[in-house]
Amino acid sequence: VQLSFNTASAQAFGVLATTPAIHAAAVARLADRAKALSAR
């Protein structure tokens, strides 16, 4: 599987897909980055 990004920084902002067991931890880990990106 190859992922392709449309930005040079290879960051995607949008859907977060995780298993239920790690969802809360993933949201917490990415919260600051999501806030910064949504403020642009």
N, C-alpha and C positions, 0 to 999 in steps of 0.2 A: 504494500500500500504506500502510495506517495501522496503527501499533502502539498498543495501548491497555494501560495499566498499572493495576494495582489498588492502587498506593500513590501518595501525593502526591509523593514524591521521584522517581518514574519510574525506579526501579532494579529490575532483575530479577536474581535469584540462582538459578542452575540450570545450564542447558545452554549450553555455549560451542560455537558452530558456526563453523569457519573452514576455509580451504583448508589443505592440508598444508604449503604453503610458509610460512605465517605462524602456524601453530599454536603453536609454541614461544614465539615473541615475544608472542603474545596471552596465553598462560598466564602468562608472566613479568610482563607489564604489569598483569594483574588479580590476581596472587597476594596482594598485601597487602590489597586490598579484600575478596577472598574469605575470607581469614583473619579479618578484622575482622567480617564479616557472620556467619560460622559460629560465632563466639564469643558471639554474642548469646543 
